[in-house]
Amino acid sequence: MLPLLLVAASVGLSNLAAAIGIGFGGVTARTRIRVALVFGVFEAGMPIVGLVVGMGLFGGISVLPLYLQIVRGVSPTESGLLLIPLTAGLMIGAIISGQMISRTGHYKIFPIVGSGLCVVALILMSFIGADTPLWQTDIYGALFGLGIGNIMQPITLATQNAMPARDIGVATSSATFFRQMGGTLGVAVFLSVLFSTAGGNIAHAYKNAAKSASFQSLTTDPTVTSAAGNKPLLAILNGNKLSSSSLNDTSFLKHADKRLAHPFFVGFSNSMDVIFLLAAAVMLIGFLVLLAVEELPLRTMSGIQAQQADAKEALARDNAAARESGQDAETSGDSGVEASPT
């Protein structure tokens, strides 16, 4: 799976580079200037924040449904319902941060607090195991969602506030692009790490389980060894390497003996815990970058109002320049008349 993801990433980056080259080759000089101006948003640091935060957020959140479906054995529909606390935390965080920003005029503190909450939630999620109660997982998810809600919209607001009114649309799309690119990179990298380490962790979990007398008696039980659903798990127990097809299709676990499948769940959850720690490390980088971001005063008018005000100021400057040039012309004309002989 990892080589395929690397090939896909290489092809995607090649296509992106080609598109950028074609785009810059076919645009006018004026468009090039506008693109250069728009990249002034990097001075605010928000694209970097969006890239890092997107990688940590989407990379970390992509593991939860896998845990719920594979380890806890719930259906995809039930898995979505179990993510409602995360969604509720996201909504609450977005509402609170939006209300506080509109009342105080300060936005920097909210993504900092949100990224800190995400780091704490991801570290707590790294302790999730095969026997962790679902209510505990829901609490961690709600805390993670609360952090996301304090990050997403304030970052967009900061990006829009850092750019001139005429470039708000392009700046917003640029920030969204970098966040989505970070999410794509995070999902690809984290899931590659997950499935590349799951096989070894599952085999190690079966080796540890085989040391207990109760598990040894289970493997010698004829009713267990003769069941067709237990064959893949017994093969792992006998030292056979876990095939990639067993991880791509885990439906056999529904028909397997839960006692025999428990080491499988333990090994998979151990690999999942590594992903949560990696996501926490990435979010910590975003937290540090946010600390260094400069907070600019919020605009007191909308983008359209700002554009209208800029247009009026430009018109006033042009009129003033026209009047000054007219006065200079009259002055030079008067001087010429006075200097001419009578």
TORMARFI-760428 format. One record per residue (C-alpha): y, z, x; residue number from 0. Coordinates in nm, 2 decimals. Each point is the difference from the previous one (the first is absolute). Layout:
TORMARFI-760428
[atom [Y, Z, X], NUM] ...
end
This chain:
TORMARFI-760428
[atom [0.00, 0.00, 0.00], 0] [atom [0.24, 0.08, 0.28], 1] [atom [-0.03, -0.35, 0.17], 2] [atom [0.07, -0.16, -0.34], 3] [atom [0.31, 0.21, -0.06], 4] [atom [0.12, -0.08, 0.35], 5] [atom [-0.05, -0.37, -0.06], 6] [atom [0.18, 0.02, -0.34], 7] [atom [0.29, 0.19, 0.16], 8] [atom [0.03, -0.26, 0.28], 9] [atom [0.00, -0.28, -0.26], 10] [atom [0.26, 0.18, -0.21], 11] [atom [0.23, 0.06, 0.30], 12] [atom [-0.04, -0.36, 0.11], 13] [atom [0.10, -0.12, -0.35], 14] [atom [0.29, 0.24, -0.01], 15] [atom [0.12, -0.12, 0.34], 16] [atom [-0.03, -0.36, -0.11], 17] [atom [0.19, 0.07, -0.32], 18] [atom [0.28, 0.17, 0.19], 19] [atom [0.02, -0.29, 0.25], 20] [atom [0.01, -0.26, -0.27], 21] [atom [0.26, 0.21, -0.20], 22] [atom [0.23, 0.03, 0.30], 23] [atom [-0.04, -0.36, 0.09], 24] [atom [0.10, -0.13, -0.34], 25] [atom [0.28, 0.24, -0.10], 26] [atom [0.37, -0.07, 0.06], 27] [atom [0.21, 0.18, 0.25], 28] [atom [0.16, 0.20, -0.28], 29] [atom [-0.34, 0.13, -0.11], 30] [atom [-0.08, 0.10, 0.35], 31] [atom [0.32, 0.20, 0.02], 32] [atom [-0.09, 0.17, -0.34], 33] [atom [-0.35, 0.09, 0.13], 34] [atom [0.15, 0.15, 0.31], 35] [atom [0.24, 0.20, -0.21], 36] [atom [-0.28, 0.13, -0.22], 37] [atom [-0.19, 0.12, 0.29], 38] [atom [0.28, 0.24, 0.06], 39] [atom [-0.19, 0.23, -0.24], 40] [atom [-0.21, 0.09, 0.31], 41] [atom [0.29, 0.20, 0.11], 42] [atom [-0.08, 0.24, -0.28], 43] [atom [-0.36, 0.03, 0.11], 44] [atom [-0.14, -0.07, -0.35], 45] [atom [-0.23, -0.29, 0.08], 46] [atom [-0.17, 0.21, 0.26], 47] [atom [-0.03, 0.29, -0.24], 48] [atom [-0.13, -0.23, -0.27], 49] [atom [-0.26, -0.15, 0.24], 50] [atom [-0.13, 0.34, 0.12], 51] [atom [0.02, 0.17, -0.34], 52] [atom [-0.17, -0.30, -0.17], 53] [atom [-0.28, 0.02, 0.25], 54] [atom [-0.06, 0.37, -0.05], 55] [atom [0.04, 0.00, -0.38], 56] [atom [-0.21, -0.30, -0.10], 57] [atom [-0.25, 0.06, 0.28], 58] [atom [-0.06, 0.36, -0.10], 59] [atom [0.00, -0.06, -0.37], 60] [atom [-0.26, -0.28, 0.02], 61] [atom [-0.27, 0.25, 0.11], 62] [atom [0.03, 0.23, -0.31], 63] [atom [-0.17, -0.25, -0.25], 64] [atom [-0.28, -0.06, 0.25], 65] [atom [-0.06, 0.37, 0.03], 66] [atom [0.00, 0.05, -0.38], 67] [atom [-0.24, -0.29, -0.06], 68] [atom [-0.24, 0.04, 0.29], 69] [atom [-0.01, 0.37, 0.07], 70] [atom [0.07, 0.14, -0.34], 71] [atom [-0.18, -0.28, -0.19], 72] [atom [0.26, -0.07, -0.26], 73] [atom [0.06, -0.35, -0.15], 74] [atom [0.31, -0.21, 0.09], 75] [atom [0.16, 0.09, -0.33], 76] [atom [-0.05, 0.37, 0.06], 77] [atom [0.12, -0.04, 0.35], 78] [atom [0.33, -0.14, -0.13], 79] [atom [0.03, 0.28, -0.25], 80] [atom [-0.05, 0.26, 0.28], 81] [atom [0.30, -0.15, 0.18], 82] [atom [0.23, 0.09, -0.29], 83] [atom [0.12, 0.32, 0.17], 84] [atom [0.10, -0.21, 0.30], 85] [atom [0.19, -0.24, -0.23], 86] [atom [0.16, 0.30, -0.18], 87] [atom [0.11, 0.15, 0.33], 88] [atom [0.16, -0.34, 0.09], 89] [atom [0.19, -0.02, -0.32], 90] [atom [0.12, 0.36, 0.02], 91] [atom [0.11, -0.05, 0.36], 92] [atom [0.19, -0.32, -0.08], 93] [atom [0.18, 0.15, -0.30], 94] [atom [0.10, 0.32, 0.19], 95] [atom [0.12, -0.19, 0.31], 96] [atom [0.20, -0.25, -0.21], 97] [atom [0.17, 0.27, -0.20], 98] [atom [0.09, 0.21, 0.30], 99] [atom [0.13, -0.31, 0.19], 100] [atom [0.22, -0.10, -0.29], 101] [atom [0.14, 0.36, -0.02], 102] [atom [0.04, 0.08, 0.37], 103] [atom [0.06, -0.34, 0.15], 104] [atom [-0.24, 0.07, 0.29], 105] [atom [-0.33, -0.18, 0.04], 106] [atom [-0.13, 0.06, 0.35], 107] [atom [-0.17, 0.34, -0.07], 108] [atom [-0.23, -0.14, -0.27], 109] [atom [-0.20, -0.25, 0.21], 110] [atom [-0.02, 0.26, 0.27], 111] [atom [-0.14, 0.26, -0.24], 112] [atom [-0.23, -0.26, -0.16], 113] [atom [-0.15, -0.11, 0.33], 114] [atom [-0.05, 0.36, 0.09], 115] [atom [-0.18, 0.06, -0.33], 116] [atom [-0.22, -0.31, 0.07], 117] [atom [-0.09, 0.13, 0.35], 118] [atom [-0.10, 0.33, -0.15], 119] [atom [-0.20, -0.16, -0.28], 120] [atom [-0.18, -0.23, 0.23], 121] [atom [-0.10, 0.28, 0.23], 122] [atom [-0.13, 0.20, -0.30], 123] [atom [-0.19, -0.31, -0.11], 124] [atom [-0.17, -0.01, 0.34], 125] [atom [-0.18, 0.32, -0.11], 126] [atom [-0.15, -0.18, -0.30], 127] [atom [-0.38, -0.01, 0.02], 128] [atom [-0.30, -0.09, -0.21], 129] [atom [0.01, 0.33, -0.19], 130] [atom [0.38, 0.04, -0.04], 131] [atom [0.09, 0.07, -0.37], 132] [atom [0.18, -0.29, -0.18], 133] [atom [0.29, 0.23, -0.10], 134] [atom [0.07, 0.07, 0.36], 135] [atom [0.01, -0.38, 0.08], 136] [atom [0.23, -0.05, -0.30], 137] [atom [0.24, 0.27, 0.13], 138] [atom [0.01, -0.18, 0.34], 139] [atom [0.06, -0.33, -0.17], 140] [atom [0.28, 0.14, -0.21], 141] [atom [0.17, 0.13, 0.32], 142] [atom [-0.04, -0.33, 0.16], 143] [atom [0.15, -0.18, -0.30], 144] [atom [0.29, 0.24, 0.00], 145] [atom [0.07, -0.10, 0.36], 146] [atom [-0.03, -0.37, -0.08], 147] [atom [0.25, 0.04, -0.29], 148] [atom [0.26, 0.15, 0.24], 149] [atom [-0.04, -0.28, 0.25], 150] [atom [-0.02, -0.34, -0.18], 151] [atom [0.32, -0.02, -0.20], 152] [atom [0.22, 0.19, 0.25], 153] [atom [-0.10, -0.24, 0.28], 154] [atom [0.09, -0.30, -0.22], 155] [atom [0.33, 0.17, -0.09], 156] [atom [0.08, 0.07, 0.37], 157] [atom [-0.08, -0.37, 0.09], 158] [atom [0.23, -0.13, -0.28], 159] [atom [0.28, 0.25, 0.10], 160] [atom [-0.01, -0.10, 0.36], 161] [atom [0.07, -0.37, -0.07], 162] [atom [0.31, -0.18, -0.14], 163] [atom [-0.01, -0.07, -0.37], 164] [atom [-0.07, -0.37, 0.04], 165] [atom [-0.31, 0.07, 0.20], 166] [atom [-0.16, 0.27, -0.22], 167] [atom [-0.26, -0.23, -0.16], 168] [atom [-0.12, -0.14, 0.34], 169] [atom [0.00, 0.35, 0.15], 170] [atom [-0.20, 0.14, -0.29], 171] [atom [-0.26, -0.28, 0.03], 172] [atom [-0.02, 0.05, 0.38], 173] [atom [-0.06, 0.37, -0.04], 174] [atom [-0.27, -0.08, -0.26], 175] [atom [-0.16, -0.25, 0.23], 176] [atom [-0.03, 0.24, 0.29], 177] [atom [-0.14, 0.27, -0.22], 178] [atom [-0.26, -0.24, -0.14], 179] [atom [-0.08, -0.12, 0.34], 180] [atom [-0.05, 0.35, 0.12], 181] [atom [-0.23, 0.07, -0.30], 182] [atom [-0.21, -0.31, 0.07], 183] [atom [-0.03, 0.10, 0.36], 184] [atom [-0.09, 0.36, -0.09], 185] [atom [-0.27, -0.10, -0.25], 186] [atom [-0.15, -0.25, 0.25], 187] [atom [-0.01, 0.24, 0.29], 188] [atom [-0.10, 0.32, -0.18], 189] [atom [-0.28, -0.16, -0.20], 190] [atom [-0.13, -0.17, 0.32], 191] [atom [-0.01, 0.34, 0.17], 192] [atom [-0.16, 0.16, -0.31], 193] [atom [-0.29, -0.25, -0.03], 194] [atom [-0.05, -0.03, 0.38], 195] [atom [-0.05, 0.38, 0.03], 196] [atom [-0.18, 0.07, -0.33], 197] [atom [-0.33, -0.12, 0.12], 198] [atom [-0.01, 0.23, 0.31], 199] [atom [0.13, 0.30, -0.20], 200] [atom [-0.26, -0.05, -0.27], 201] [atom [-0.28, -0.03, 0.25], 202] [atom [0.12, 0.31, 0.17], 203] [atom [0.02, 0.19, -0.33], 204] [atom [-0.37, -0.09, -0.07], 205] [atom [-0.10, 0.12, 0.34], 206] [atom [0.17, 0.34, -0.07], 207] [atom [-0.16, 0.02, -0.34], 208] [atom [-0.35, -0.08, 0.13], 209] [atom [0.02, 0.33, 0.20], 210] [atom [-0.02, 0.21, -0.32], 211] [atom [-0.34, 0.09, -0.15], 212] [atom [0.11, -0.07, -0.35], 213] [atom [0.11, -0.36, 0.08], 214] [atom [-0.33, -0.05, 0.19], 215] [atom [-0.20, 0.10, -0.30], 216] [atom [0.21, -0.24, -0.21], 217] [atom [-0.09, -0.29, 0.22], 218] [atom [-0.37, 0.07, -0.03], 219] [atom [0.01, 0.03, -0.38], 220] [atom [-0.20, -0.30, -0.14], 221] [atom [0.23, -0.03, -0.30], 222] [atom [0.29, -0.04, 0.23], 223] [atom [-0.16, -0.24, 0.26], 224] [atom [-0.14, -0.22, -0.27], 225] [atom [0.32, -0.06, -0.19], 226] [atom [0.15, -0.34, 0.06], 227] [atom [0.36, 0.13, 0.00], 228] [atom [-0.07, 0.23, 0.29], 229] [atom [-0.13, -0.28, 0.24], 230] [atom [0.33, -0.08, 0.17], 231] [atom [0.07, 0.37, 0.06], 232] [atom [-0.35, 0.07, 0.13], 233] [atom [0.05, -0.30, 0.24], 234] [atom [0.31, 0.17, 0.14], 235] [atom [-0.19, 0.33, 0.03], 236] [atom [-0.27, -0.18, 0.20], 237] [atom [0.26, -0.12, 0.25], 238] [atom [0.08, -0.35, -0.13], 239] [atom [0.35, -0.11, 0.05], 240] [atom [0.21, 0.00, -0.32], 241] [atom [0.06, -0.37, -0.09], 242] [atom [0.34, -0.13, -0.10], 243] [atom [-0.15, -0.10, -0.34], 244] [atom [-0.07, 0.36, -0.08], 245] [atom [0.36, 0.08, 0.04], 246] [atom [0.13, -0.30, -0.18], 247] [atom [-0.23, 0.07, -0.30], 248] [atom [-0.06, 0.37, -0.05], 249] [atom [-0.14, -0.04, -0.36], 250] [atom [-0.34, 0.12, 0.13], 251] [atom [0.15, 0.35, 0.02], 252] [atom [0.00, 0.02, -0.38], 253] [atom [-0.38, -0.02, 0.00], 254] [atom [-0.06, 0.22, 0.30], 255] [atom [-0.09, 0.36, 0.01], 256] [atom [0.33, 0.20, 0.02], 257] [atom [-0.16, 0.24, 0.25], 258] [atom [-0.11, -0.28, 0.22], 259] [atom [0.34, -0.18, -0.03], 260] [atom [0.21, 0.31, 0.09], 261] [atom [0.00, -0.07, 0.37], 262] [atom [0.12, -0.36, -0.08], 263] [atom [0.29, 0.15, -0.19], 264] [atom [0.08, 0.25, 0.29], 265] [atom [0.00, -0.28, 0.26], 266] [atom [0.23, -0.23, -0.21], 267] [atom [0.24, 0.29, -0.08], 268] [atom [0.02, 0.08, 0.37], 269] [atom [0.10, -0.36, 0.08], 270] [atom [0.25, 0.02, -0.28], 271] [atom [0.15, 0.32, 0.15], 272] [atom [0.08, -0.19, 0.32], 273] [atom [0.19, -0.25, -0.21], 274] [atom [0.21, 0.27, -0.16], 275] [atom [0.09, 0.14, 0.34], 276] [atom [0.10, -0.34, 0.13], 277] [atom [0.22, -0.06, -0.30], 278] [atom [0.15, 0.35, 0.05], 279] [atom [0.08, -0.10, 0.36], 280] [atom [0.17, -0.32, -0.11], 281] [atom [0.20, 0.18, -0.27], 282] [atom [0.11, 0.25, 0.27], 283] [atom [0.15, -0.29, 0.20], 284] [atom [0.18, -0.10, -0.32], 285] [atom [0.12, 0.36, -0.04], 286] [atom [0.15, -0.01, 0.35], 287] [atom [0.16, -0.34, -0.04], 288] [atom [0.16, 0.13, -0.33], 289] [atom [0.15, 0.29, 0.19], 290] [atom [0.18, -0.24, 0.23], 291] [atom [0.13, -0.22, -0.28], 292] [atom [0.38, 0.03, -0.06], 293] [atom [0.10, 0.08, -0.36], 294] [atom [0.29, -0.22, -0.12], 295] [atom [0.23, 0.10, -0.29], 296] [atom [-0.12, -0.14, -0.32], 297] [atom [0.20, -0.27, -0.17], 298] [atom [0.21, 0.10, -0.30], 299] [atom [-0.04, -0.34, -0.17], 300] [atom [-0.28, -0.24, -0.09], 301] [atom [-0.08, -0.30, 0.20], 302] [atom [0.17, -0.24, -0.24], 303] [atom [0.31, 0.22, 0.00], 304] [atom [0.00, 0.01, 0.38], 305] [atom [-0.03, -0.38, 0.01], 306] [atom [0.30, -0.03, -0.24], 307] [atom [0.20, 0.25, 0.21], 308] [atom [-0.08, -0.19, 0.32], 309] [atom [0.10, -0.33, -0.16], 310] [atom [0.33, 0.15, -0.12], 311] [atom [0.07, 0.14, 0.35], 312] [atom [-0.08, -0.34, 0.16], 313] [atom [0.23, -0.17, -0.25], 314] [atom [0.28, 0.25, 0.08], 315] [atom [-0.05, -0.06, 0.37], 316] [atom [0.02, -0.38, -0.05], 317] [atom [0.32, 0.03, -0.21], 318] [atom [0.16, 0.23, 0.25], 319] [atom [-0.09, -0.24, 0.28], 320] [atom [0.14, -0.29, -0.20], 321] [atom [0.32, 0.19, -0.06], 322] [atom [0.04, 0.09, 0.37], 323] [atom [-0.06, -0.36, 0.10], 324] [atom [0.26, -0.12, -0.25], 325] [atom [0.25, 0.25, 0.12], 326] [atom [-0.06, -0.11, 0.36], 327] [atom [0.05, -0.36, -0.10], 328] [atom [0.33, 0.08, -0.17], 329] [atom [0.12, 0.20, 0.30], 330] [atom [-0.08, -0.28, 0.24], 331] [atom [0.18, -0.25, -0.23], 332] [atom [0.31, 0.22, -0.02], 333] [atom [0.01, 0.03, 0.38], 334] [atom [-0.02, -0.37, 0.03], 335] [atom [0.29, -0.06, -0.23], 336] [atom [0.22, 0.25, 0.18], 337] [atom [-0.08, -0.15, 0.34], 338] [atom [0.09, -0.36, -0.10], 339] [atom [0.35, -0.13, 0.10], 340] [atom [0.27, -0.05, -0.28], 341] 
end
